[in-house]
């Protein structure tokens, strides 16, 4: 299957609110709009919440300093775990001609800029599938923006910018291809102005923080249940959790299990790396000491060999002397 056909089929299987935005305000027909509930178990909690137009418009306004009030002016194209947005009004169809990618991550990765490139490449394939890319007229494409909302357990700064060029094997001052992805830490205590401007994002941050905190002292199922019950009582994601309580609990348990598993894999990998480093270091040390032993025995310096075995600083001095 060709890449473009694969992407088109993938999009047809995903939730799309309205019809897709093409170049210069053109519409792309034929993309299905399956019910939200049909895919809710496959989604992430972040995607479940912000796939609803009212909540996504609130986030969009907080991020851009706008005050749009009609959620129906917002169109969403979802590809895998990324949310692509385009805004239009009754006069010009597309307000700012920008295509925004919002994604949530609980695990930091230096490769996020590369993943954003893959996402946007796939979407541009769909947007331009009916355009003549070999023609003499320029094919206009919406300007992309990439934002990752981070709420993992690892401490990260408020704002980070990942550049595609940081991954290049040969650094260049002016790379031919660049992509910048902004990572915003939305854990409690970070980016407080943004969280104050967007209640639904603040609520999401508080809910996931409670799940993670409670899971340290009780079973994960009990932690999620307690977080859900408390948040509903305290008007934190209350409407969403009432409506999708069972689904939200299932997704929360899955996400936390996955996060815990990934953290365990990283810790195991780090531990194995340390063990391997110690093993390699010991082997190299044994090799060096064997060479020193041979040198000293050849010169009949038995007493110095015994001293070297007991005195690390003297041993290092002899290593330098014999260039070992």
C-alpha positions, 0 to 999 in steps of 0.5 A: 500500500502506498504511503498516501493511501495508508495515511488516508485509510488511517484518518478514515478510521479516526475521529474527525469533527467536521470535514478536513481543512485543505489548502486555502480553505478547500474541503476534503470530502469523504472522511468518516465521523464515527461516534466518540464512544466507539473509540474512547477506550483506544484514546488517552485521557487527554485526547478523550477530554480535548476531543470535545470541542468546548474543552478544546476551544477553551485550551486554544483560547488560553494558548493563543490569547483569543476569546472565541466563544462558538465551539462549532467554529473549531474543526478537529482532525485526529491522526493517531494520538495527535490533535490537529486543529484549524479555526474558521469563521463565517467570513474567511473560513480559516482564521489564521491558516495555522495547523496546530498539533497538541499532544500529551506525554507523561514520558520525556523523549528527546525524539519528540521533534522527529515524531512531530515531523512524521505526524505533520508529513502524514497529514500534509499527504492527506491535505495535498492528495488532490493537489498538483505537486508538480505544477507551476502554481504554489500549493498552499499548506497551513502553517504548523505549530507543535505543542506537547503538554507534559505531566510525567513524574520526572522533574522538567522545566516549565518550558522546553524547545526541542529542535529537529536539528538537535538530532542531526549527526552533523550540526549546521548553523542553518539546517535545511530542515528545521522543526521546533516543538514546545514542551509545556510542563503542566504539573501542579506548580508549573506554568500557573498562568496557563493553568489559571487561564484554562480550567479544564487543563488545570483540572486534568493536571490535578486529576492525574497528579492525584492518581499518581500520588494515591497510587503510591500508597494504595492499589491503582484501582483504589487510587483511581476510584478515590481520585475520581470521587474526590474530583467530582465532589470538588468540581474538578473535571466533574462533568466529564468524569460523571459522563464517562466515569467508567471509561475514564477509570479504565483509561487512567489505569491503563495509562498509569500502568504503562507509565509505571512499566516504561519507568521500570524499563528505563530503570532496569536499563540504567541498572543494567548499564551500570552493571555492564560498566562496572563489569567492563571497568573491572575487566579493564582494571584486571587487564591493566594490573596483569600488565603491570604485574608482568612488568614488575616481575620481569624487573624483579620488583616483587615488593613494589608489586605487593605495594601496588596491589594494596595502594591504589595511588601508587598503582596509578603512578606505576600505570602512568610510568609504564604507560598502561 
